[in-house]
Amino acid sequence: MDMREKESKYILHTYKRLPIEVDSADGVYIYSKDGRKFLDFFGGIAVNALGYNNPRVNAAIMDQVKRYMHVSNLFYIDSQIDLAETICNLSGYSKLFLANSGAEAIEAAIKISRKWGSAQEKSGLIALSNSFHGRTMGALSLTDRPKYRNGFGPFLPDVDHVEFNDRSELKAKITAATAAVFVEFVQGEGGVNVLSDDFVEELFALKRKYGFLVAADEIQAGIYRTGKLFSFEHYGVHPDLVTVAKPLGGGLPLGGVLVDATVENVLGYGMHGTTFGGNPVACAAGLATLRELTEKRIDLHVAKVGGYLKLRLLDLQKEFPDFISEVRGLGLMIGVECRTECSEIVSDLMSRGVLANCTNGNVIRLLPPLIIQEEHADMLISELREVIEDRVKIATR
């Protein structure tokens, strides 16, 4: 059997695989076993902030592997503690709980919110329409997308949803019993939708009135993806909890919840935990990743290259207004909304050596490594223009 036959026989069919057998990857490129080269605007779904095969991250991993890979969270682990110190100092948050993934980070944030609220008779959780917070049962309770929820209920009680950017519905649904509002300031899976300034202003005005927590889901938009450490920094606000994952581990499984002083003492010994969360090797990789990103001022680079890419895409929209309806996003988290389903478009791009993702049906989601250059943006634009031109020709025959 070849690899595809083995995959079909032995692995649950929960992923629709791309027809690529990966041989190696380096920088911003993936190489297949049959000799093809792909420019990666997928970025491991926002994981590979430094691209592939970064020497500093690789060295940190190997050095830690030689020392130890796992000892359990009953011991003091230097890479774990150094990572927590680094990200707390960068972000201004008080403490960090480490997990294995974004979904686990969300679960921890739900537990912190409910435990904090229990003393004040607050249990209500609110999230936004079209949101995506993960695939575990608590995360699915917050996620408002039928394609992920159908058939898996019942979900957590006291969870409600508000229409994205609808201030009136937000005001109507928040009460004195609301414990926390979970927010993606830039929705990723939902199609790279950006919260409005007015909605955020209303949210924090209601927070001052009712005293609930705001939990920012920065799993996809965080760690400089939007040109700032976290996407909520574009709004000048300070949520109480921040969930992080994806790029945090430098390619290894790692997630976490940052908390401020309001909730830093909510969980005591034994109230929450994880066997593998904060794995020493993943933390060593994460620490190297954070240091590399901050020392190289990746925030400035992302703002510059992301701005350039967005302008080029807006020019493409002007060129093909009947094909592209909107270009939106921040930094290197960009969505190109098409007037048609986009799965065939990204398939055409792949055949031309460029990897991108189709999300929410008609949105081309671009999440490249943060190290891409303007020349890589130009390559994407060139290939996308040709794909659109071919499709326009077909449509007008």
Helices and strands as residue ranges (DSSP letters): H 3-10, E 22-26, E 29-32, E 37-40, H 43-46, H 55-67, H 78-91, E 95-99, H 102-118, E 124-128, H 137-142, H 146-149, E 159-162, H 167-173, E 178-183, E 186-187, E 193-194, H 197-210, E 213-217, G 231-235, E 241-244, G 246-249, E 255-259, H 280-295, H 298-319, E 324-330, E 333-338, H 343-351, E 354-355, E 357-359, E 363-366, H 374-395
